[in-house]
């Protein structure tokens, strides 16, 4: 879990360097943080012998974050709906919901073992940023 803060800070820095406003930087950082926490806690089940891998890239058109764990994998279709009445008061289970809300694209890939989660935040063309 020690690396989660470093990953979040690096994501926020990349977003700021890409010209995103303060709110968008916060959203990107929060989404990457949630994905990283999920990889450590749920993917790797907090096993210190298992690693996570995080890649961040500014392609010029989008910010792309790839977070990979070494766990048993997750099927996003089997995750409970955090907005369902029976889940509203639960203290967990909103991470993927937040990630999907903050990012433009979210993709899951099963690696056997592990899960690769790709988060994409599209960047506005330079002429639209002014």
Helices and strands as residue ranges (DSSP letters): H 2-17, H 22-38, I 39-43, E 53-58, E 62-68, G 76-78, G 85-87, H 95-102, E 105-110, E 115-122, G 126-128
